[in-house]
Amino acid sequence: MYYDDYYDDFNAINQQQFYGQPSYFPAGEEITPMIAPPSFSPPIPAWQSGPSGIRRCINRNTYIWLRNRSSLWFFPTFVSRDVLIGFRWSRIGWTRSRINLRDIVSYQCF
C-alpha cells in the first residue's frame, strides 16, 4: 500500500467525522435496494443478540432492533469493525445511513 492510499483513507475518515455522514463506501460493493422491504415487523428473536454474524446480512433486507428500543428495516452494504453502513427505510424510501454496531441489540435477515 502506498502513501497515497493511506492519505485517501485518512481524508475519507475525516470527512465522515466533520460532516456526520458516512463518506467512505467501498467501490463496487454498494447495491441500492430497488424495492421496499417486507410490510411486517417481525418479533425480536430470543436466540440472537448483538451484532456478531451480521456480515451474512450484507445486501439483504434486515430488521434491526436498537438499544434505544427502536427498530427499523435496514439494507446493509458494508460492515466494519465498528459500523454498519447501508440504507435505512423511511416513509420517503431508502436513505443512506450508518449504525454503530454497539447500538444493535438484535437483527434478523430476510
Phi, psi and omega per residue, in radians:
M1 nan 2.344 -3.105
Y2 -1.622 2.943 3.133
Y3 -0.985 -0.705 -3.118
D4 -1.057 -0.623 3.125
D5 -1.142 -0.751 3.094
Y6 -1.120 -0.703 -3.136
Y7 -1.106 -0.746 3.116
D8 -1.100 -0.749 3.106
D9 -1.106 -0.722 3.126
F10 -1.083 -0.766 3.118
N11 -1.118 -0.704 -3.140
A12 -1.113 -0.729 3.136
I13 -1.164 -0.737 3.129
N14 -1.138 -0.690 3.102
Q15 -1.091 -0.689 3.129
Q16 -1.100 -0.726 -3.124
Q17 -1.199 -0.690 -3.086
F18 -1.321 -0.660 -3.054
Y19 -1.710 -0.194 3.056
G20 1.364 -0.049 3.119
Q21 -1.994 2.566 3.104
P22 -1.163 2.128 -3.136
S23 -1.858 -0.137 -3.095
Y24 -1.897 1.881 3.047
F25 -2.101 2.169 -3.120
P26 -0.994 2.318 -3.087
A27 -1.064 2.317 3.035
G28 1.412 -0.075 -3.107
E29 -1.805 -0.148 -3.087
E30 -1.584 2.166 3.108
I31 -2.100 2.027 3.123
T32 -1.319 2.269 3.119
P33 -1.118 2.470 -3.074
M34 -1.747 -0.380 -3.119
I35 -2.241 2.880 3.137
A36 -1.219 2.714 3.073
P37 -1.256 3.012 3.082
P38 -0.962 2.695 -3.037
S39 -1.558 0.221 -3.138
F40 -2.047 2.827 3.031
S41 -1.961 1.949 -3.087
P42 -1.238 2.734 3.042
P43 -1.237 2.622 -3.125
I44 -1.154 2.257 -3.125
P45 -1.279 2.360 -3.120
A46 -1.353 -0.396 -3.008
W47 -1.602 -0.137 -3.032
Q48 -2.246 2.126 3.106
S49 -2.443 2.651 -3.118
G50 1.369 2.984 -3.047
P51 -1.525 -0.006 -3.091
S52 -1.088 2.339 3.141
G53 1.503 0.082 -3.085
I54 -1.245 -0.223 3.100
R55 -1.031 -0.499 3.139
R56 -1.242 -0.153 3.136
C57 -1.627 0.045 -3.130
I58 -1.011 2.328 3.122
N59 1.076 0.553 3.066
R60 -2.346 2.585 3.027
N61 -1.095 2.282 -3.070
T62 -2.349 2.282 3.063
Y63 -1.671 2.239 -3.035
I64 -2.119 2.341 3.022
W65 -1.850 2.284 -3.076
L66 -1.849 2.859 3.139
R67 -1.071 -0.509 -3.128
N68 -1.430 0.268 3.094
R69 1.245 0.191 3.043
S70 -1.649 2.867 3.105
S71 -2.502 2.749 -3.042
L72 -2.824 2.807 2.985
W73 -1.536 2.350 -3.106
F74 -2.412 2.518 3.092
F75 -2.066 1.571 -3.070
P76 -1.243 2.439 3.095
T77 -2.088 -0.286 -3.115
F78 -2.733 2.419 3.078
V79 -2.191 2.226 3.002
S80 -1.898 -2.947 -3.140
R81 -1.160 -0.537 -3.034
D82 -2.047 -0.366 -2.919
V83 -2.314 2.499 2.997
L84 -1.865 2.133 -3.094
I85 -1.990 2.457 3.118
G86 3.003 -2.434 -3.073
F87 -2.204 2.353 3.106
R88 -1.799 2.409 3.122
W89 -1.504 2.313 3.053
S90 -2.423 -3.099 -3.119
R91 -1.053 -0.507 -3.109
I92 -1.594 -0.041 3.127
G93 2.080 -2.771 -3.130
W94 -1.405 2.327 3.058
T95 -2.278 2.509 3.134
R96 -1.096 2.428 -3.086
S97 -2.759 2.964 3.030
R98 -2.470 2.658 -3.141
I99 -2.313 2.304 3.026
N100 -1.222 2.311 -3.094
L101 -1.078 -0.537 -3.136
R102 -1.211 -0.252 3.117
D103 -1.525 -0.133 -3.094
I104 -1.528 2.199 3.074
V105 -1.568 -0.796 -3.127
S106 -2.754 2.952 3.135
Y107 -2.739 2.851 3.049
Q108 -2.591 2.221 -3.140
C109 -1.553 2.599 3.070
F110 -2.268 nan nan
